[in-house]
Amino acid sequence: MKFMNKSTQAALALGLGSVLAAASPVALAADHQEAPGTQAQVVADIGDYFAWHSGDSLNVALTFGTFAMAGSMANYNSDILYAMHFDTTEDGVSDLDVYARFAQDVDGNWGVQVMGLGDTPVVGAVETVLTDGDVMVWAGVADDPFFFDLTGFNETINTGTISFNPARDSVAGLNVTSLVLQFPLSTVVAEGGSFQTWATTGSL
């Protein structure tokens, strides 16, 4: 597998982002193939971006590539750079950038490379839990966490009466390509600190 080095990737222009405040209980995320521009490059379309901590670990999950039926293949593309940004000084400027990209070997098998969480990149096959010290990486197809009652939405628009049903999920059973990271919270912020995080994609 051939990957670009971090210094080259860091200079790339990024776009198509999702933003959330990780230190807050409120997560602002979710974009699923609404924007017309994303149709031309589905693999760059961020669906959801989540960040939460468990003990001393920070967990980050990025979904992309739009909805897929159960059994569908993952959406990987070696021309897309995925980036997760962390701002610890509340100035809207990232203080830590974590980059990920995918590539195929000569046999067509996909692999993932994640950089920015240590001295060396984490590299390995997709659909496999990769570990490097306190860092864990997984990429593959997963059940999409997005919940949406499309019927209730349409009924609300048509009637003017709120008609959402929490037991009716129009996207139940659909999958999405996902990238999940777990690493020490101290990599981003000291104990008791806060930060904001957002994700972007860009073309290589």
C-alpha positions as CSV (number, residue, x, y, z in Angstrom):
1,M,0.0,0.0,0.0
2,K,1.3,3.5,-0.8
3,F,0.5,6.4,1.5
4,M,1.5,10.0,1.4
5,N,3.5,11.4,4.2
6,K,2.0,13.6,6.9
7,S,3.7,16.8,5.9
8,T,2.3,16.6,2.4
9,Q,-1.2,15.7,3.7
10,A,-1.2,18.6,6.2
11,A,-0.8,21.1,3.4
12,L,-3.9,20.0,1.5
13,A,-7.0,22.1,1.3
14,L,-9.9,20.5,3.2
15,G,-13.7,20.9,2.9
16,L,-17.0,19.2,3.5
17,G,-16.9,19.3,7.3
18,S,-19.1,18.4,10.2
19,V,-18.6,20.2,13.5
20,L,-19.5,19.2,17.1
21,A,-18.5,20.4,20.6
22,A,-17.0,17.3,22.2
23,A,-16.9,18.7,25.7
24,S,-20.6,19.3,25.6
25,P,-23.4,16.7,26.0
26,V,-24.9,18.1,22.8
27,A,-23.6,16.7,19.6
28,L,-24.2,18.7,16.4
29,A,-23.7,16.3,13.5
30,A,-25.4,14.4,10.7
31,D,-25.5,15.0,7.0
32,H,-26.7,12.2,4.8
33,Q,-26.5,12.9,1.0
34,E,-28.5,16.1,1.3
35,A,-26.1,18.5,-0.4
36,P,-26.1,18.2,-4.3
37,G,-22.3,18.6,-4.4
38,T,-21.8,15.5,-2.4
39,Q,-23.4,13.3,-5.1
40,A,-20.4,13.7,-7.3
41,Q,-18.0,12.3,-4.7
42,V,-20.0,10.2,-2.2
43,V,-16.9,8.9,-0.5
44,A,-16.1,12.4,0.7
45,D,-19.5,13.0,2.2
46,I,-19.4,12.9,6.0
47,G,-22.5,11.4,7.5
48,D,-22.0,11.7,11.3
49,Y,-19.1,12.6,13.5
50,F,-19.1,11.6,17.2
51,A,-16.6,12.1,20.0
52,W,-17.0,10.9,23.6
53,H,-14.7,9.9,26.4
54,S,-14.7,6.7,28.5
55,G,-12.4,6.9,31.4
56,D,-9.0,8.2,30.2
57,S,-9.8,7.3,26.6
58,L,-11.2,9.5,23.8
59,N,-13.4,7.7,21.2
60,V,-14.0,9.3,17.8
61,A,-16.3,7.8,15.2
62,L,-16.5,9.2,11.6
63,T,-19.0,7.9,9.1
64,F,-19.0,8.6,5.4
65,G,-20.0,7.3,2.0
66,T,-23.8,7.7,2.5
67,F,-26.3,4.9,3.3
68,A,-25.8,1.4,2.0
69,M,-28.0,-1.7,2.1
70,A,-27.0,-4.5,4.4
71,G,-24.4,-6.6,2.7
72,S,-23.0,-3.8,0.6
73,M,-19.3,-3.2,0.3
74,A,-17.6,-0.3,2.1
75,N,-16.9,3.0,0.3
76,Y,-13.1,3.4,0.2
77,N,-11.2,5.7,-2.1
78,S,-7.4,6.3,-2.1
79,D,-8.0,9.9,-3.4
80,I,-9.8,11.1,-0.3
81,L,-8.1,12.5,2.9
82,Y,-10.1,12.3,6.1
83,A,-9.1,14.7,8.9
84,M,-10.2,15.1,12.5
85,H,-9.3,18.5,14.1
86,F,-9.1,19.3,17.8
87,D,-9.2,22.9,19.1
88,T,-8.1,23.2,22.8
89,T,-7.8,27.0,23.0
90,E,-11.3,28.0,21.8
91,D,-10.0,30.1,18.9
92,G,-11.5,28.0,16.2
93,V,-8.1,26.9,15.0
94,S,-7.1,23.3,15.3
95,D,-4.3,22.4,17.7
96,L,-4.1,18.8,16.8
97,D,-4.9,17.2,13.4
98,V,-5.4,13.5,12.9
99,Y,-5.4,12.3,9.3
100,A,-6.6,9.0,7.8
101,R,-6.6,7.6,4.3
102,F,-7.2,4.3,2.5
103,A,-5.2,2.4,-0.2
104,Q,-5.2,-0.9,-1.9
105,D,-2.3,-3.4,-2.2
106,V,-1.5,-5.3,-5.4
107,D,-4.1,-7.9,-4.7
108,G,-6.9,-5.2,-4.3
109,N,-7.2,-5.5,-0.5
110,W,-7.9,-2.3,1.3
111,G,-5.9,-0.9,4.2
112,V,-6.1,2.2,6.3
113,Q,-3.4,4.6,7.6
114,V,-4.0,7.0,10.6
115,M,-1.4,9.7,11.4
116,G,-1.1,12.3,14.1
117,L,-1.6,10.1,17.2
118,G,2.0,9.2,17.8
119,D,5.5,9.0,16.4
120,T,4.5,6.4,13.8
121,P,1.4,5.9,11.7
122,V,-1.1,3.2,12.5
123,V,-1.4,1.0,9.4
124,G,-3.2,-2.2,8.6
125,A,-6.1,-3.9,7.0
126,V,-9.7,-2.6,7.2
127,E,-12.3,-4.6,9.1
128,T,-9.5,-5.3,11.7
129,V,-8.9,-3.8,15.1
130,L,-5.4,-2.2,14.8
131,T,-3.5,-1.3,17.9
132,D,-0.3,0.7,18.5
133,G,0.3,1.2,22.2
134,D,-2.7,3.1,23.6
135,V,-4.1,3.8,20.1
136,M,-6.8,1.6,18.5
137,V,-8.1,2.0,14.9
138,W,-10.9,0.3,13.1
139,A,-12.4,0.9,9.7
140,G,-15.2,-0.9,7.9
141,V,-19.0,-1.2,7.4
142,A,-21.2,-0.7,10.4
143,D,-24.9,-0.1,11.2
144,D,-25.6,3.6,10.6
145,P,-26.2,5.3,13.9
146,F,-28.4,8.0,12.3
147,F,-32.1,8.0,13.3
148,F,-34.8,9.6,11.2
149,D,-38.5,9.2,10.9
150,L,-39.0,10.2,7.2
151,T,-42.7,9.4,7.3
152,G,-43.2,11.7,10.4
153,F,-41.1,14.4,8.7
154,N,-43.3,14.4,5.6
155,E,-46.5,14.3,7.6
156,T,-45.3,17.2,9.7
157,I,-44.5,19.3,6.6
158,N,-47.8,18.4,4.9
159,T,-50.1,18.9,7.9
160,G,-48.3,21.4,10.0
161,T,-48.8,19.0,13.0
162,I,-45.7,17.4,14.6
163,S,-46.1,13.8,13.7
164,F,-42.8,12.2,14.6
165,N,-42.8,8.7,16.0
166,P,-39.7,7.7,18.1
167,A,-40.4,4.0,17.3
168,R,-40.3,4.6,13.6
169,D,-36.8,4.7,12.1
170,S,-36.7,5.1,8.3
171,V,-33.0,4.2,8.1
172,A,-33.0,1.1,10.3
173,G,-30.9,-1.6,8.9
174,L,-28.9,0.6,6.6
175,N,-25.1,0.6,6.8
176,V,-22.4,3.2,6.4
177,T,-18.6,3.1,6.1
178,S,-17.0,4.1,9.4
179,L,-13.7,5.0,10.9
180,V,-13.4,4.6,14.6
181,L,-10.4,5.7,16.8
182,Q,-9.6,5.3,20.5
183,F,-6.7,7.0,22.1
184,P,-5.7,8.6,25.4
185,L,-7.7,11.8,26.2
186,S,-4.4,13.4,27.3
187,T,-3.3,13.4,23.7
188,V,-5.8,16.2,23.1
189,V,-6.3,17.9,26.5
190,A,-5.2,17.8,30.1
191,E,-7.5,16.5,32.8
192,G,-10.4,18.9,33.4
193,G,-9.8,20.7,30.1
194,S,-12.3,21.1,27.2
195,F,-12.0,21.1,23.5
196,Q,-13.9,21.3,20.2
197,T,-13.5,18.9,17.4
198,W,-14.7,18.7,13.8
199,A,-14.0,16.5,10.7
200,T,-13.2,17.4,7.1
201,T,-12.5,15.6,3.9
202,G,-10.5,16.7,0.9
203,S,-9.3,15.3,-2.5
204,L,-5.7,14.3,-2.8
